[in-house]
Amino acid sequence: MSAPASHPIPVLLLTGFLGSGKTTLLNALLRSPELIDTAVLVNEFGTVGVDHLLVERLDEHTVLLDAGCLCCTIRDDLAQTLRDLLARRASGEIPAFRRVIIETTGLADPAPILHTLILDPVGGAAYRLDGVVATVDAVHGLGQLARQPESAKQAAVADLIVITKTDLADPHDLARLEEVLAGLNPGAPRLPSANGSLAATAVLGLGLYDPEQRSADVRRWLRAEALRPRHSHRHDPNRHDAAIQSFCLEFAAPIDWSELADALEMLTSVAGDGLLRVKGIIDVAGEGRPRVIHAVQHIVYPWARLEEWPAQWVRRSRIVFIVRALERDYVESAFRHFVTAPLVGNPAPVA
């Protein structure tokens, strides 16, 4: 794992199940001054109701919106589309943009898009993931989360969950939906929205780095305090069902970096499909400043070194896992096998 390039273009991934209100939310957000100079990537114009915002068609793939944004179709290859945007911006063919929003289809798995931002050598250097926003329908969300694996996964990997159509929902069903989402992804804030109403500032700066201060906000990004360190079992409130769960591992001593790399390599190679997201701040043995790690399924992002430890935090490694069909005990055993630093509450490493 190597250090990333500095100040790449932030990318927001907007996902959510069919009919959950992604388009309505996107339309409302694009009217906000905070999202001027945004490039929006969608699968097909026909599936996105932004026609009333169009003022000029630049070519068959790109239009200029009256909000000062670009809207482009994602062609066969998202990586190539991202590269084309950079080249056309540099040549002056399209207006400059400061951020990108990618809207997925309702049945999309967010992981391949996240992988593109990691694996593409051009995109990985020029862009960075600023966060994942998932929309969940307040009226139909409970049924979709129970029956549709895509819906549950979209919500589970999100940094922010927007509950849409709250004006149409039964209060009791809405309260139950909140409870289910809190169990599915306790680290993600949940915000209500009716008719797309949501402050644009709510979806900005969800990633590790504050876009204005250009500094790291690990507490907001990791949200480790939302996950109590405990073994999962049938009644664990951090567990939605038998498939998806979230937990945080803490370590009582600094970690040898090569040992951590071995543990992550084993987990991603053997159980990568079950690692929906992994985020952590690491106290590396022999180093004064922390490193942060981020992984999605089989792929580990380049690590980043922070300038300092978060204020009022105990200097201790914390790694948050959101997993599917993968038991906490299995993850803990991998770390006990490779990492000599003891886990908090489980001090004996494997010899």
Sequence and secondary structure as in RCSB ss.txt:
>XXXX:A:sequence
MSAPASHPIPVLLLTGFLGSGKTTLLNALLRSPELIDTAVLVNEFGTVGVDHLLVERLDEHTVLLDAGCLCCTIR
DDLAQTLRDLLARRASGEIPAFRRVIIETTGLADPAPILHTLILDPVGGAAYRLDGVVATVDAVHGLGQLARQPE
SAKQAAVADLIVITKTDLADPHDLARLEEVLAGLNPGAPRLPSANGSLAATAVLGLGLYDPEQRSADVRRWLRAE
ALRPRHSHRHDPNRHDAAIQSFCLEFAAPIDWSELADALEMLTSVAGDGLLRVKGIIDVAGEGRPRVIHAVQHIV
YPWARLEEWPAQWVRRSRIVFIVRALERDYVESAFRHFVTAPLVGNPAPVA
>XXXX:A:secstr
     SS EEEEEEEE TTSSHHHHHHHHHTSGGGSSEEEEES GGGS  GGGEEEE SSSEEEETTS EEEE  
S HHHHHHHHHHHHHHTSS   SEEEEE  TT  HHHHHHHHHH HHHHHHEEEEEEEEEEETTTHHHHHHH HH
HHHHHHT SEEEEE GGGS HHHHHHHHHHHHHH TTS EEE STT   GGGGSS SSEETTTTEE HHHHH GG
GS      TT TTBSSSSEEEEEEEBSS B HHHHHHHHHHHHHHHGGGEEEEEEEE BTT SS EEEEEETTEE
   EE SS  TT  S  EEEEEEES  HHHHHHHHHHH  S BTTB     
